[in-house]
Amino acid sequence: MNFASRDLKRNLSYDHEQMISAYAHEGLDRILKHNNVVIRARSLTLTFEQTEPTLDGYRLASGEELNWWACVSNEIPKDKCVLCSDGIFIWRVVGECSSEGYSISGIGYVKI
């Protein structure tokens, strides 16, 4: 049984201080060679702001990008609801109940 969605929808109320937006900025294309394979790569940087960035090239990040950023960076707002292009996300440890007890099945942002 997934606890995240049920408990969050029932217990959360939102105000401006609890909400922050995730903005993505994509760098230039690069060509990398790894194990004799040519790879096209692009850097991605996320920033978390309460107001929209004024610099060109920023857009609202997706939930998938938010979870990717959470894997590669320690600079994530675990205590706030994060607005993305595809919904509102919150940091959660997602678990399941089993006959043996509670076990963690994932950590990351879940859509609410």
C-alpha positions in Angstrom: 0.0 0.0 0.0 1.4 3.4 -1.0 1.2 5.9 1.9 2.5 9.0 0.1 -0.5 10.1 -2.0 -3.2 9.2 0.5 -1.7 11.0 3.5 -0.5 14.0 1.6 -3.8 14.7 -0.1 -5.6 14.5 3.2 -3.1 16.4 5.5 -1.5 19.2 3.4 -2.7 22.7 2.9 -0.7 25.1 0.8 0.4 28.6 1.3 2.9 30.8 -0.5 5.7 30.0 2.0 5.4 26.3 1.5 5.5 26.5 -2.3 8.6 26.9 -4.5 9.1 26.5 -8.3 11.8 24.4 -10.0 13.3 26.1 -13.0 15.6 24.3 -15.5 18.3 25.7 -17.7 19.8 23.5 -20.4 23.4 24.2 -21.4 24.9 23.8 -24.9 25.1 20.5 -26.7 28.4 18.7 -26.3 29.9 15.7 -28.1 31.6 13.2 -25.8 33.5 10.0 -26.6 33.1 7.2 -24.0 34.3 3.7 -24.6 34.7 4.4 -28.3 31.0 5.5 -28.5 30.1 9.1 -29.5 27.5 10.6 -27.1 25.6 13.8 -27.5 25.3 15.4 -24.1 23.7 18.5 -22.6 24.1 19.9 -19.1 21.0 20.6 -17.0 20.9 22.9 -14.0 17.9 23.3 -11.7 17.2 26.3 -9.5 14.5 26.7 -6.9 12.9 30.1 -6.7 9.6 31.7 -5.5 9.6 34.1 -8.4 10.4 33.4 -12.0 14.0 33.8 -13.0 14.6 36.9 -15.2 17.5 35.3 -17.2 16.8 33.9 -20.7 16.8 30.2 -21.2 15.0 29.2 -18.0 11.8 27.2 -18.0 9.6 25.4 -15.5 11.3 22.0 -14.9 9.4 18.7 -15.1 8.9 16.2 -12.3 11.3 13.8 -14.0 14.0 16.4 -14.1 13.3 17.3 -10.5 13.8 13.7 -9.4 17.0 13.4 -11.6 18.3 16.6 -9.9 17.6 15.1 -6.5 19.9 12.1 -7.4 22.8 14.3 -8.4 22.6 17.3 -6.0 22.3 17.9 -2.3 20.7 21.2 -2.9 17.0 20.3 -3.0 14.1 21.7 -1.0 12.9 18.7 1.0 10.7 20.9 3.2 8.7 22.6 0.5 6.1 21.7 -2.1 7.8 22.1 -5.6 5.8 23.4 -8.6 6.8 21.8 -11.9 5.5 21.9 -15.4 3.5 18.7 -14.8 2.3 19.2 -11.3 3.1 19.8 -7.6 5.7 17.5 -6.0 6.8 16.9 -2.4 9.8 15.0 -1.0 8.8 11.7 0.5 10.1 8.3 1.5 7.7 6.0 -0.2 7.1 2.7 1.5 5.0 -0.4 1.4 3.7 -2.6 4.2 4.5 -6.2 4.0 3.9 -9.2 6.3 7.5 -8.7 7.6 6.9 -5.0 8.4 7.7 -1.7 6.8 10.3 -1.5 4.0 11.4 1.5 2.0 10.8 1.1 -1.7 11.9 4.6 -2.8 13.0 8.1 -1.8 12.2 11.1 -4.0 9.6 13.5 -5.1 6.1 12.3 -5.6 3.3 14.1 -7.4 0.4 15.1 -5.2 
